[in-house]
Amino acid sequence: MKRIGIIGGGQLGKMMILDAKRLDYYFVILDPTKNCPAHSIADEHIVAGFEDIEAIKLLASKTDVVTYEFEHISLKALQELEEMKYHVYPTSKTLSHIQNKYDQNNWLSKHHIPVADYEKINSLEELLKAHERFGYPMILKTCTGGYDGKGNAVISQAGDEEKAYEALGAGKIPLMVEEWILFEKEVSILACRSINGEIQVFPVAENVHKNSILDETTVPANISEASNQEAFLVAKACVEAFDAYGMLCIELFVTKEGRILVNELAPRPHNSGHYTIEGCYTSQYEQHIRAILGVPLGNPGLIRPTAMKNIIGDKSGKVEWKGLEEAYQFPNVKLHIYGKETVSKGRKMGHITATADTIEEALAQVRGAYDKLSY
């Protein structure tokens, strides 16, 4: 029996386990939260922090391969595991180029993969001069730790710089500025490479965000065939440039001229790939497990048009779900409740997926079900 270790016990880890349990694999998770989403279905749970190197070594000693469900973990721990000859995918080398957004952009640029113009910021004085290069508006970002809009500040006009600088740590965290992109659409594409070298790419997904958090995904994306083909080329180029194994999500901007620009990467299954569970012949979660074990990859093709809607917390407190029966009156709907004990504003609590003959019908189903739910 194959034993798989996952650093992180959130919803992504839970969905990896759910798909892989069909093959009776054994899972050990590491997460500081005792009743995290994956706790109830993992075979073992090491309750420890993501920077706890000794706990991560214990995880590795119990398993055949180690993976992770998010990138804000100890790079040093992964490097030490590899030095001890443990199998870790994605590798520490891949993570080292992605964990810091400035380094990520440097690596993308080095490999001639298109990104927005950017510049590292070492002081408030440098930020005050950035408009000379980028104009207004521009975006100030933390180089590490940001997600779901956290770690970003829009500088709309002269005079906004100091407030943005203070909001993002006043230089205590590495910062960078990016140019403001007038994009027409935000899309993402999932690529997967097996440790045997096989590569499969999922369809391009179209994403709509609210408050910088993914709200809805529809597939296939409504973009030109030229942009679609370019997205596939960029995905394969990223897999090779970052020497990635397992799932790699590439978030992209499509400009009004049809240009494709990489926004950021995630070396793992991704929120925008939830649609693959019902929408594709092989989900991103099963594909990731297949890839890191060297099992032949599955067909990533879309079965039919699919829509996904996130359930995002808009209050704080304990969770008590209501309206599940009413939501299931929409026959194509599949509900995914993550099992988090408490809700807070902006926290991902679950998602809803539907497939249909058209994107419009799939969207109508997930939106209808969403309106029936409360917690």
Order of alpha helices (4+ residues) and beta strands (2+ residues): beta-alpha-beta-beta-alpha-beta-alpha-alpha-alpha-beta-alpha-alpha-beta-beta-alpha-beta-beta-beta-beta-beta-alpha-beta-beta-alpha-alpha-beta-beta-alpha-beta-beta-beta-alpha
